[in-house]
Amino acid sequence: MNWEDILWELVQMIESAAPKAWEIAIKQVQVMYYQSLYWGITLTLFGLISSGVVIRCAYGIDKDWDSSGLLLFLILTIIPLIIGICFFGDLFGYSMNPEYYAIKALTDLVNIGN
């Protein structure tokens, strides 16, 4: 028996033994999906807009890319862009395998209780 079969049996057991807990766990996965979507869009847009502003200011003022302050600010605007893109990676997991994250949410609740 491979891990997928074991996971499927665990899902079936949870669905039959505690349907309300399973329903709450699935809703929590949906909440996590929308949180990741919100933060992914927000941080990606912030990173793109702020990077564009920095580049426009650099070309408009003195076209001096050797300025350490300008490069530091450009790097600091790229960080939210990278983090926002990482949030989009979570979306695939939440949408493709919500049962796994529901089980993980339930086990996290058990671990908090201990």
N, C-alpha and C positions, 0 to 999 in steps of 0.2 A: 504494500500500500504506500503510495507516494504522498508527499505533503499536500498536494492539491486535493486528494481524496479525504485526507484527515481534516483539512480546512473545511471542505464541503460538509462533512459529517458534523463538525463543530457548529457551522452555520445552521444546519438543520436542527440540531439539538437546542440551540439558543432560540431559534424561531418558534419551536414547539414548546419549550419549557418556560420561556419568559417573553411572550410576544410584545408586551409593553416596553420592556427594556430594549428589545431589538428595535422597535419603532423609534424610541428616543435616540438610540445610537445611530440609526440611519439619518435621522434629522440632524444630528450633530455633524455628520459627514457633509451634509448639504450646507450647513452653516460654515464649516471649514472651507468648503469649495468657494462660497461667495466671499468669504474673508480674503482668501488668496486671490480671487479675481479682483476685488476692490484694491488691495494693496499692490498687486501686479500692475494694474492699469495706472494707479496713482503714481507709484514710484517710477514707472517707465516713462510716463508723460513728463513728470518733473525732471527726470534725467535728460530726456530729449530736448525739452524746452530750455532748460538752464544751460545745457551744452551748446545749443544753438545760439543763445544770447552771448555766451562767452566767446564763441568763435566770431560772431558778428562784431562784437566790441574789439576783439583783437585785430580784425582786418580793418575796422573803421578808424581806430586810434593811431596805432603806429606800426602795425604788422610785425611786431617784435615777438617772435615765439620763444626767444631765449629768456624772457622775463620769468623768473622763478615763481613769482606771485601768480601770474597768469596760468602757468602750467599746474600749479598747485590747485588753483580754483577749478581748472578743467578736470583734473583728476577727482576732486571732490564732487563734481557734478556727474561724473561717470559712475561713481559708487552706487547712488540710488538706481541708476539704470540697470546695473548688473543685479542688484538685489531684486528689483522688480521683475526682471526676466526669470530669476530663480523662483519667484512666486508662481509664475506661469507653469513651471515644471511640476509643481504640486497639483495643479489643476488636472493634469493628465491622470495622476494616480487616483485622485478623488473621483473622477468621472469614470475611469475604466474599472476600478476595483473598490467600490464603496463598501462591500462586505468586509474586506480586510481592515479598512480603517474603522468600521463599526466595531469589529472585534477588538481592535487596538484601543478604541475609546472605552469599551467595557472593561478591558483588562487594566487600563490606566485608572479607572475608577476603583477597581479592586485593590490596586497597588496603593492608591491614596488612602484607602480605608485601613490598610495595615500599618 
